[in-house]
């Protein structure tokens, strides 16, 4: 069962790397005005949301590499970081812009999944 969970962690890690690339590309396209409505807050160039978006993309890339490499302790830490950052970003955007960000929701869900799988591997 432990090998199955490691494979799950690696699969989520690959999804996180893809998520990071897509998040950074869509964020850049939203900033330049090519895409509208994809990332709330990017179009209005609200600095905190833009910085948080690129920070999440960078952390997602690092987290994906850590998960693929199989480092369970670091994966678990990144999972809880993503769960908390995703929730904080969702609440912040809801309160300030009255919008919902699918990307932040995905980040939160990936964080919970990584934390859950890494916790099972540690047992």
N, CA, C and O atoms as a GROMACS GRO file, in nm:
protein
  492
    1UNK      N    1   0.082  -0.119   0.000
    1UNK     CA    2   0.000   0.000   0.000
    1UNK      C    3   0.086   0.126   0.000
    1UNK      O    4   0.046   0.230  -0.053
    2UNK      N    5   0.205   0.115   0.060
    2UNK     CA    6   0.293   0.231   0.067
    2UNK      C    7   0.340   0.275  -0.073
    2UNK      O    8   0.348   0.394  -0.101
    3UNK      N    9   0.370   0.178  -0.161
    3UNK     CA   10   0.412   0.211  -0.297
    3UNK      C   11   0.298   0.277  -0.375
    3UNK      O   12   0.322   0.366  -0.456
    4UNK      N   13   0.175   0.232  -0.350
    4UNK     CA   14   0.060   0.292  -0.415
    4UNK      C   15   0.047   0.439  -0.376
    4UNK      O   16   0.020   0.525  -0.460
    5UNK      N   17   0.067   0.468  -0.248
    5UNK     CA   18   0.058   0.606  -0.199
    5UNK      C   19   0.172   0.691  -0.255
    5UNK      O   20   0.152   0.809  -0.285
    6UNK      N   21   0.292   0.633  -0.269
    6UNK     CA   22   0.403   0.708  -0.329
    6UNK      C   23   0.374   0.741  -0.474
    6UNK      O   24   0.406   0.850  -0.521
    7UNK      N   25   0.312   0.648  -0.544
    7UNK     CA   26   0.273   0.675  -0.682
    7UNK      C   27   0.168   0.786  -0.689
    7UNK      O   28   0.171   0.870  -0.779
    8UNK      N   29   0.077   0.785  -0.593
    8UNK     CA   30  -0.024   0.891  -0.587
    8UNK      C   31   0.041   1.026  -0.562
    8UNK      O   32   0.002   1.126  -0.621
    9UNK      N   33   0.141   1.028  -0.474
    9UNK     CA   34   0.211   1.152  -0.443
    9UNK      C   35   0.285   1.203  -0.567
    9UNK      O   36   0.286   1.324  -0.593
   10UNK      N   37   0.346   1.112  -0.641
   10UNK     CA   38   0.416   1.153  -0.763
   10UNK      C   39   0.317   1.205  -0.868
   10UNK      O   40   0.347   1.302  -0.938
   11UNK      N   41   0.202   1.142  -0.880
   11UNK     CA   42   0.101   1.187  -0.976
   11UNK      C   43   0.050   1.326  -0.941
   11UNK      O   44   0.033   1.411  -1.028
   12UNK      N   45   0.025   1.349  -0.813
   12UNK     CA   46  -0.018   1.483  -0.770
   12UNK      C   47   0.095   1.583  -0.793
   12UNK      O   48   0.069   1.698  -0.828
   13UNK      N   49   0.219   1.541  -0.774
   13UNK     CA   50   0.333   1.628  -0.800
   13UNK      C   51   0.340   1.671  -0.946
   13UNK      O   52   0.369   1.787  -0.976
   14UNK      N   53   0.314   1.578  -1.036
   14UNK     CA   54   0.312   1.612  -1.179
   14UNK      C   55   0.198   1.709  -1.209
   14UNK      O   56   0.215   1.802  -1.287
   15UNK      N   57   0.082   1.686  -1.146
   15UNK     CA   58  -0.030   1.779  -1.165
   15UNK      C   59   0.005   1.919  -1.111
   15UNK      O   60  -0.037   2.019  -1.168
   16UNK      N   61   0.081   1.924  -1.001
   16UNK     CA   62   0.120   2.054  -0.945
   16UNK      C   63   0.215   2.128  -1.038
   16UNK      O   64   0.206   2.250  -1.051
   17UNK      N   65   0.305   2.057  -1.103
   17UNK     CA   66   0.396   2.122  -1.198
   17UNK      C   67   0.317   2.178  -1.316
   17UNK      O   68   0.341   2.291  -1.358
   18UNK      N   69   0.223   2.102  -1.367
   18UNK     CA   70   0.138   2.150  -1.476
   18UNK      C   71   0.054   2.268  -1.429
   18UNK      O   72   0.039   2.366  -1.502
   19UNK      N   73  -0.001   2.259  -1.308
   19UNK     CA   74  -0.079   2.369  -1.250
   19UNK      C   75   0.004   2.496  -1.239
   19UNK      O   76  -0.045   2.605  -1.268
   20UNK      N   77   0.130   2.483  -1.198
   20UNK     CA   78   0.217   2.600  -1.184
   20UNK      C   79   0.241   2.669  -1.318
   20UNK      O   80   0.235   2.792  -1.327
   21UNK      N   81   0.267   2.590  -1.420
   21UNK     CA   82   0.293   2.647  -1.553
   21UNK      C   83   0.167   2.716  -1.606
   21UNK      O   84   0.175   2.827  -1.659
   22UNK      N   85   0.053   2.650  -1.594
   22UNK     CA   86  -0.071   2.709  -1.644
   22UNK      C   87  -0.106   2.835  -1.565
   22UNK      O   88  -0.147   2.935  -1.624
   23UNK      N   89  -0.090   2.831  -1.432
   23UNK     CA   90  -0.122   2.947  -1.348
   23UNK      C   91  -0.034   3.066  -1.386
   23UNK      O   92  -0.083   3.179  -1.396
   24UNK      N   93   0.094   3.043  -1.407
   24UNK     CA   94   0.184   3.152  -1.444
   24UNK      C   95   0.150   3.207  -1.583
   24UNK      O   96   0.150   3.328  -1.604
   25UNK      N   97   0.120   3.118  -1.678
   25UNK     CA   98   0.085   3.163  -1.813
   25UNK      C   99  -0.046   3.242  -1.815
   25UNK      O  100  -0.053   3.348  -1.877
   26UNK      N  101  -0.148   3.190  -1.749
   26UNK     CA  102  -0.277   3.260  -1.746
   26UNK      C  103  -0.264   3.392  -1.672
   26UNK      O  104  -0.325   3.492  -1.711
   27UNK      N  105  -0.185   3.394  -1.563
   27UNK     CA  106  -0.163   3.519  -1.491
   27UNK      C  107  -0.095   3.624  -1.577
   27UNK      O  108  -0.132   3.741  -1.574
   28UNK      N  109   0.004   3.582  -1.654
   28UNK     CA  110   0.074   3.675  -1.742
   28UNK      C  111  -0.019   3.724  -1.852
   28UNK      O  112  -0.018   3.842  -1.885
   29UNK      N  113  -0.098   3.634  -1.910
   29UNK     CA  114  -0.192   3.674  -2.014
   29UNK      C  115  -0.300   3.767  -1.960
   29UNK      O  116  -0.344   3.859  -2.030
   30UNK      N  117  -0.343   3.745  -1.836
   30UNK     CA  118  -0.442   3.832  -1.775
   30UNK      C  119  -0.384   3.971  -1.749
   30UNK      O  120  -0.452   4.071  -1.766
   31UNK      N  121  -0.258   3.976  -1.707
   31UNK     CA  122  -0.193   4.105  -1.683
   31UNK      C  123  -0.178   4.186  -1.811
   31UNK      O  124  -0.194   4.308  -1.810
   32UNK      N  125  -0.147   4.119  -1.920
   32UNK     CA  126  -0.128   4.189  -2.047
   32UNK      C  127  -0.260   4.222  -2.114
   32UNK      O  128  -0.263   4.298  -2.211
   33UNK      N  129  -0.370   4.166  -2.064
   33UNK     CA  130  -0.501   4.197  -2.119
   33UNK      C  131  -0.547   4.105  -2.229
   33UNK      O  132  -0.652   4.128  -2.288
   34UNK      N  133  -0.471   4.001  -2.258
   34UNK     CA  134  -0.509   3.907  -2.363
   34UNK      C  135  -0.629   3.823  -2.319
   34UNK      O  136  -0.719   3.796  -2.398
   35UNK      N  137  -0.629   3.781  -2.192
   35UNK     CA  138  -0.736   3.700  -2.136
   35UNK      C  139  -0.809   3.783  -2.032
   35UNK      O  140  -0.746   3.849  -1.950
   36UNK      N  141  -0.940   3.780  -2.035
   36UNK     CA  142  -1.015   3.854  -1.933
   36UNK      C  143  -1.109   3.760  -1.859
   36UNK      O  144  -1.168   3.669  -1.918
   37UNK      N  145  -1.122   3.783  -1.732
   37UNK     CA  146  -1.212   3.704  -1.649
   37UNK      C  147  -1.155   3.574  -1.597
   37UNK      O  148  -1.223   3.504  -1.521
   38UNK      N  149  -1.034   3.538  -1.634
   38UNK     CA  150  -0.976   3.411  -1.590
   38UNK      C  151  -0.928   3.418  -1.446
   38UNK      O  152  -0.953   3.326  -1.367
   39UNK      N  153  -0.860   3.524  -1.412
   39UNK     CA  154  -0.809   3.541  -1.276
   39UNK      C  155  -0.859   3.674  -1.219
   39UNK      O  156  -0.808   3.780  -1.256
   40UNK      N  157  -0.957   3.668  -1.131
   40UNK     CA  158  -1.009   3.793  -1.074
   40UNK      C  159  -0.898   3.869  -1.001
   40UNK      O  160  -0.822   3.809  -0.925
   41UNK      N  161  -0.889   3.997  -1.023
   41UNK     CA  162  -0.788   4.079  -0.958
   41UNK      C  163  -0.669   4.107  -1.047
   41UNK      O  164  -0.604   4.211  -1.031
   42UNK      N  165  -0.637   4.017  -1.138
   42UNK     CA  166  -0.525   4.040  -1.229
   42UNK      C  167  -0.557   4.148  -1.330
   42UNK      O  168  -0.471   4.229  -1.365
   43UNK      N  169  -0.682   4.150  -1.378
   43UNK     CA  170  -0.718   4.249  -1.479
   43UNK      C  171  -0.709   4.390  -1.423
   43UNK      O  172  -0.666   4.483  -1.491
   44UNK      N  173  -0.751   4.405  -1.297
   44UNK     CA  174  -0.743   4.538  -1.236
   44UNK      C  175  -0.604   4.568  -1.184
   44UNK      O  176  -0.578   4.674  -1.129
   45UNK      N  177  -0.513   4.472  -1.203
   45UNK     CA  178  -0.373   4.484  -1.162
   45UNK      C  179  -0.358   4.517  -1.013
   45UNK      O  180  -0.273   4.597  -0.974
   46UNK      N  181  -0.444   4.453  -0.931
   46UNK     CA  182  -0.430   4.469  -0.787
   46UNK      C  183  -0.302   4.398  -0.744
   46UNK      O  184  -0.288   4.277  -0.759
   47UNK      N  185  -0.210   4.475  -0.692
   47UNK     CA  186  -0.073   4.428  -0.670
   47UNK      C  187  -0.067   4.306  -0.578
   47UNK      O  188   0.008   4.212  -0.606
   48UNK      N  189  -0.142   4.305  -0.470
   48UNK     CA  190  -0.134   4.194  -0.375
   48UNK      C  191  -0.180   4.063  -0.442
   48UNK      O  192  -0.119   3.958  -0.420
   49UNK      N  193  -0.284   4.069  -0.522
   49UNK     CA  194  -0.333   3.948  -0.587
   49UNK      C  195  -0.234   3.899  -0.692
   49UNK      O  196  -0.214   3.778  -0.706
   50UNK      N  197  -0.172   3.991  -0.764
   50UNK     CA  198  -0.072   3.952  -0.865
   50UNK      C  199   0.049   3.887  -0.799
   50UNK      O  200   0.097   3.784  -0.845
   51UNK      N  201   0.098   3.947  -0.691
   51UNK     CA  202   0.213   3.892  -0.620
   51UNK      C  203   0.179   3.756  -0.561
   51UNK      O  204   0.258   3.662  -0.571
   52UNK      N  205   0.062   3.744  -0.501
   52UNK     CA  206   0.020   3.614  -0.446
   52UNK      C  207   0.006   3.510  -0.556
   52UNK      O  208   0.039   3.393  -0.536
   53UNK      N  209  -0.044   3.551  -0.672
   53UNK     CA  210  -0.060   3.457  -0.783
   53UNK      C  211   0.072   3.399  -0.829
   53UNK      O  212   0.084   3.278  -0.848
   54UNK      N  213   0.173   3.486  -0.846
   54UNK     CA  214   0.303   3.437  -0.888
   54UNK      C  215   0.374   3.360  -0.777
   54UNK      O  216   0.450   3.268  -0.805
   55UNK      N  217   0.350   3.397  -0.652
   55UNK     CA  218   0.407   3.322  -0.540
   55UNK      C  219   0.348   3.180  -0.536
   55UNK      O  220   0.419   3.083  -0.513
   56UNK      N  221   0.218   3.171  -0.558
   56UNK     CA  222   0.154   3.039  -0.560
   56UNK      C  223   0.206   2.956  -0.677
   56UNK      O  224   0.228   2.836  -0.662
   57UNK      N  225   0.225   3.018  -0.792
   57UNK     CA  226   0.278   2.944  -0.908
   57UNK      C  227   0.419   2.893  -0.880
   57UNK      O  228   0.451   2.779  -0.913
   58UNK      N  229   0.504   2.976  -0.819
   58UNK     CA  230   0.640   2.934  -0.787
   58UNK      C  231   0.639   2.824  -0.682
   58UNK      O  232   0.712   2.725  -0.695
   59UNK      N  233   0.558   2.839  -0.578
   59UNK     CA  234   0.550   2.735  -0.475
   59UNK      C  235   0.492   2.606  -0.533
   59UNK      O  236   0.533   2.497  -0.492
   60UNK      N  237   0.398   2.616  -0.626
   60UNK     CA  238   0.342   2.497  -0.689
   60UNK      C  239   0.448   2.422  -0.768
   60UNK      O  240   0.452   2.299  -0.766
   61UNK      N  241   0.533   2.494  -0.836
   61UNK     CA  242   0.642   2.431  -0.910
   61UNK      C  243   0.737   2.360  -0.816
   61UNK      O  244   0.775   2.245  -0.840
   62UNK      N  245   0.777   2.427  -0.708
   62UNK     CA  246   0.867   2.366  -0.610
   62UNK      C  247   0.800   2.246  -0.545
   62UNK      O  248   0.862   2.141  -0.528
   63UNK      N  249   0.674   2.261  -0.508
   63UNK     CA  250   0.600   2.152  -0.445
   63UNK      C  251   0.589   2.032  -0.538
   63UNK      O  252   0.602   1.918  -0.495
   64UNK      N  253   0.565   2.057  -0.666
   64UNK     CA  254   0.556   1.948  -0.762
   64UNK      C  255   0.686   1.870  -0.772
   64UNK      O  256   0.685   1.748  -0.777
   65UNK      N  257   0.797   1.942  -0.774
   65UNK     CA  258   0.928   1.876  -0.782
   65UNK      C  259   0.953   1.795  -0.655
   65UNK      O  260   1.004   1.684  -0.662
   66UNK      N  261   0.917   1.851  -0.539
   66UNK     CA  262   0.937   1.781  -0.412
   66UNK      C  263   0.852   1.654  -0.407
   66UNK      O  264   0.898   1.549  -0.362
   67UNK      N  265   0.728   1.664  -0.452
   67UNK     CA  266   0.640   1.546  -0.452
   67UNK      C  267   0.689   1.438  -0.547
   67UNK      O  268   0.686   1.320  -0.514
   68UNK      N  269   0.734   1.478  -0.665
   68UNK     CA  270   0.784   1.380  -0.762
   68UNK      C  271   0.911   1.313  -0.710
   68UNK      O  272   0.933   1.194  -0.734
   69UNK      N  273   0.995   1.388  -0.637
   69UNK     CA  274   1.118   1.330  -0.584
   69UNK      C  275   1.089   1.234  -0.468
   69UNK      O  276   1.175   1.154  -0.432
   70UNK      N  277   0.970   1.242  -0.408
   70UNK     CA  278   0.932   1.147  -0.304
   70UNK      C  279   0.967   1.188  -0.163
   70UNK      O  280   0.963   1.104  -0.073
   71UNK      N  281   1.001   1.312  -0.140
   71UNK     CA  282   1.032   1.361  -0.006
   71UNK      C  283   0.901   1.384   0.069
   71UNK      O  284   0.834   1.485   0.050
   72UNK      N  285   0.866   1.289   0.155
   72UNK     CA  286   0.735   1.288   0.220
   72UNK      C  287   0.720   1.402   0.320
   72UNK      O  288   0.616   1.467   0.323
   73UNK      N  289   0.821   1.428   0.401
   73UNK     CA  290   0.812   1.532   0.502
   73UNK      C  291   0.792   1.670   0.440
   73UNK      O  292   0.708   1.748   0.485
   74UNK      N  293   0.870   1.700   0.338
   74UNK     CA  294   0.858   1.830   0.272
   74UNK      C  295   0.726   1.838   0.195
   74UNK      O  296   0.665   1.945   0.189
   75UNK      N  297   0.682   1.728   0.138
   75UNK     CA  298   0.554   1.727   0.066
   75UNK      C  299   0.439   1.757   0.160
   75UNK      O  300   0.347   1.832   0.127
   76UNK      N  301   0.446   1.699   0.278
   76UNK     CA  302   0.342   1.724   0.378
   76UNK      C  303   0.339   1.871   0.419
   76UNK      O  304   0.232   1.930   0.434
   77UNK      N  305   0.457   1.929   0.436
   77UNK     CA  306   0.466   2.071   0.473
   77UNK      C  307   0.411   2.159   0.360
   77UNK      O  308   0.336   2.254   0.386
   78UNK      N  309   0.447   2.129   0.236
   78UNK     CA  310   0.395   2.206   0.123
   78UNK      C  311   0.244   2.189   0.110
   78UNK      O  312   0.174   2.283   0.073
   79UNK      N  313   0.194   2.070   0.140
   79UNK     CA  314   0.050   2.047   0.132
   79UNK      C  315  -0.026   2.136   0.227
   79UNK      O  316  -0.127   2.195   0.189
   80UNK      N  317   0.021   2.148   0.351
   80UNK     CA  318  -0.049   2.233   0.447
   80UNK      C  319  -0.034   2.380   0.410
   80UNK      O  320  -0.126   2.459   0.431
   81UNK      N  321   0.081   2.417   0.354
   81UNK     CA  322   0.101   2.556   0.310
   81UNK      C  323   0.001   2.589   0.199
   81UNK      O  324  -0.061   2.695   0.202
   82UNK      N  325  -0.015   2.498   0.102
   82UNK     CA  326  -0.109   2.523  -0.007
   82UNK      C  327  -0.252   2.527   0.041
   82UNK      O  328  -0.331   2.609  -0.006
   83UNK      N  329  -0.288   2.441   0.134
   83UNK     CA  330  -0.424   2.441   0.185
   83UNK      C  331  -0.455   2.574   0.253
   83UNK      O  332  -0.562   2.632   0.232
   84UNK      N  333  -0.362   2.623   0.334
   84UNK     CA  334  -0.384   2.749   0.405
   84UNK      C  335  -0.379   2.869   0.310
   84UNK      O  336  -0.465   2.957   0.319
   85UNK      N  337  -0.279   2.874   0.219
   85UNK     CA  338  -0.270   2.985   0.124
   85UNK      C  339  -0.391   2.989   0.030
   85UNK      O  340  -0.443   3.097   0.002
   86UNK      N  341  -0.434   2.874  -0.016
   86UNK     CA  342  -0.551   2.870  -0.104
   86UNK      C  343  -0.676   2.920  -0.034
   86UNK      O  344  -0.754   2.996  -0.092
   87UNK      N  345  -0.695   2.878   0.091
   87UNK     CA  346  -0.811   2.924   0.167
   87UNK      C  347  -0.802   3.074   0.194
   87UNK      O  348  -0.902   3.145   0.180
   88UNK      N  349  -0.684   3.122   0.232
   88UNK     CA  350  -0.667   3.265   0.258
   88UNK      C  351  -0.694   3.348   0.133
   88UNK      O  352  -0.758   3.452   0.140
   89UNK      N  353  -0.644   3.301   0.020
   89UNK     CA  354  -0.665   3.374  -0.105
   89UNK      C  355  -0.813   3.373  -0.145
   89UNK      O  356  -0.864   3.474  -0.192
   90UNK      N  357  -0.880   3.260  -0.126
   90UNK     CA  358  -1.023   3.254  -0.157
   90UNK      C  359  -1.103   3.352  -0.072
   90UNK      O  360  -1.189   3.424  -0.122
   91UNK      N  361  -1.074   3.354   0.057
   91UNK     CA  362  -1.145   3.444   0.148
   91UNK      C  363  -1.114   3.590   0.115
   91UNK      O  364  -1.205   3.673   0.113
   92UNK      N  365  -0.986   3.620   0.088
   92UNK     CA  366  -0.947   3.758   0.055
   92UNK      C  367  -1.017   3.807  -0.071
   92UNK      O  368  -1.070   3.918  -0.074
   93UNK      N  369  -1.018   3.726  -0.175
   93UNK     CA  370  -1.083   3.768  -0.300
   93UNK      C  371  -1.233   3.780  -0.283
   93UNK      O  372  -1.296   3.866  -0.345
   94UNK      N  373  -1.291   3.694  -0.202
   94UNK     CA  374  -1.435   3.701  -0.179
   94UNK      C  375  -1.471   3.829  -0.104
   94UNK      O  376  -1.571   3.894  -0.136
   95UNK      N  377  -1.390   3.865  -0.006
   95UNK     CA  378  -1.420   3.984   0.073
   95UNK      C  379  -1.388   4.114  -0.001
   95UNK      O  380  -1.464   4.210   0.009
   96UNK      N  381  -1.279   4.118  -0.076
   96UNK     CA  382  -1.239   4.243  -0.140
   96UNK      C  383  -1.301   4.263  -0.278
   96UNK      O  384  -1.343   4.374  -0.311
   97UNK      N  385  -1.308   4.158  -0.359
   97UNK     CA  386  -1.357   4.172  -0.496
   97UNK      C  387  -1.492   4.106  -0.520
   97UNK      O  388  -1.549   4.120  -0.628
   98UNK      N  389  -1.543   4.036  -0.420
   98UNK     CA  390  -1.668   3.961  -0.432
   98UNK      C  391  -1.663   3.867  -0.553
   98UNK      O  392  -1.758   3.858  -0.631
   99UNK      N  393  -1.548   3.796  -0.567
   99UNK     CA  394  -1.528   3.702  -0.676
   99UNK      C  395  -1.479   3.569  -0.622
   99UNK      O  396  -1.439   3.558  -0.506
  100UNK      N  397  -1.482   3.468  -0.708
  100UNK     CA  398  -1.433   3.335  -0.674
  100UNK      C  399  -1.327   3.296  -0.774
  100UNK      O  400  -1.347   3.312  -0.895
  101UNK      N  401  -1.213   3.247  -0.726
  101UNK     CA  402  -1.104   3.207  -0.814
  101UNK      C  403  -1.092   3.055  -0.817
  101UNK      O  404  -1.065   2.991  -0.716
  102UNK      N  405  -1.114   3.000  -0.935
  102UNK     CA  406  -1.104   2.855  -0.952
  102UNK      C  407  -0.962   2.807  -0.928
  102UNK      O  408  -0.941   2.699  -0.872
  103UNK      N  409  -0.863   2.886  -0.970
  103UNK     CA  410  -0.723   2.847  -0.952
  103UNK      C  411  -0.687   2.838  -0.804
  103UNK      O  412  -0.616   2.745  -0.764
  104UNK      N  413  -0.734   2.932  -0.724
  104UNK     CA  414  -0.706   2.926  -0.580
  104UNK      C  415  -0.778   2.808  -0.514
  104UNK      O  416  -0.725   2.748  -0.421
  105UNK      N  417  -0.896   2.777  -0.562
  105UNK     CA  418  -0.968   2.661  -0.510
  105UNK      C  419  -0.893   2.532  -0.545
  105UNK      O  420  -0.882   2.442  -0.462
  106UNK      N  421  -0.840   2.526  -0.668
  106UNK     CA  422  -0.760   2.409  -0.707
  106UNK      C  423  -0.635   2.397  -0.621
  106UNK      O  424  -0.597   2.287  -0.580
  107UNK      N  425  -0.570   2.510  -0.595
  107UNK     CA  426  -0.449   2.508  -0.511
  107UNK      C  427  -0.482   2.454  -0.372
  107UNK      O  428  -0.407   2.374  -0.317
  108UNK      N  429  -0.594   2.497  -0.317
  108UNK     CA  430  -0.634   2.449  -0.185
  108UNK      C  431  -0.664   2.299  -0.189
  108UNK      O  432  -0.623   2.226  -0.099
  109UNK      N  433  -0.734   2.254  -0.291
  109UNK     CA  434  -0.767   2.111  -0.303
  109UNK      C  435  -0.642   2.026  -0.322
  109UNK      O  436  -0.629   1.919  -0.263
  110UNK      N  437  -0.548   2.074  -0.406
  110UNK     CA  438  -0.422   2.003  -0.423
  110UNK      C  439  -0.345   1.995  -0.291
  110UNK      O  440  -0.287   1.892  -0.258
  111UNK      N  441  -0.346   2.105  -0.216
  111UNK     CA  442  -0.278   2.106  -0.087
  111UNK      C  443  -0.334   2.003   0.009
  111UNK      O  444  -0.258   1.932   0.075
  112UNK      N  445  -0.465   1.995   0.016
  112UNK     CA  446  -0.530   1.896   0.104
  112UNK      C  447  -0.497   1.755   0.057
  112UNK      O  448  -0.471   1.667   0.139
  113UNK      N  449  -0.498   1.732  -0.075
  113UNK     CA  450  -0.468   1.600  -0.129
  113UNK      C  451  -0.323   1.560  -0.099
  113UNK      O  452  -0.297   1.446  -0.060
  114UNK      N  453  -0.230   1.652  -0.118
  114UNK     CA  454  -0.089   1.623  -0.091
  114UNK      C  455  -0.069   1.593   0.057
  114UNK      O  456   0.000   1.497   0.092
  115UNK      N  457  -0.127   1.674   0.143
  115UNK     CA  458  -0.114   1.652   0.287
  115UNK      C  459  -0.172   1.516   0.326
  115UNK      O  460  -0.113   1.443   0.407
  116UNK      N  461  -0.286   1.483   0.269
  116UNK     CA  462  -0.351   1.356   0.302
  116UNK      C  463  -0.268   1.236   0.258
  116UNK      O  464  -0.249   1.142   0.335
  117UNK      N  465  -0.220   1.240   0.135
  117UNK     CA  466  -0.140   1.128   0.083
  117UNK      C  467  -0.008   1.116   0.159
  117UNK      O  468   0.035   1.006   0.194
  118UNK      N  469   0.056   1.231   0.184
  118UNK     CA  470   0.184   1.228   0.257
  118UNK      C  471   0.166   1.176   0.400
  118UNK      O  472   0.253   1.107   0.453
  119UNK      N  473   0.054   1.210   0.462
  119UNK     CA  474   0.026   1.159   0.597
  119UNK      C  475   0.007   1.008   0.597
  119UNK      O  476   0.050   0.940   0.690
  120UNK      N  477  -0.057   0.956   0.493
  120UNK     CA  478  -0.076   0.811   0.483
  120UNK      C  479   0.057   0.740   0.463
  120UNK      O  480   0.078   0.630   0.516
  121UNK      N  481   0.146   0.801   0.387
  121UNK     CA  482   0.276   0.738   0.364
  121UNK      C  483   0.357   0.734   0.493
  121UNK      O  484   0.428   0.637   0.518
  122UNK      N  485   0.348   0.838   0.574
  122UNK     CA  486   0.424   0.844   0.700
  122UNK      C  487   0.380   0.739   0.800
  122UNK      O  488   0.458   0.697   0.886
  123UNK      N  489   0.253   0.695   0.790
  123UNK     CA  490   0.203   0.598   0.889
  123UNK      C  491   0.273   0.467   0.884
  123UNK      O  492   0.241   0.377   0.960
   0.00000   0.00000   0.00000
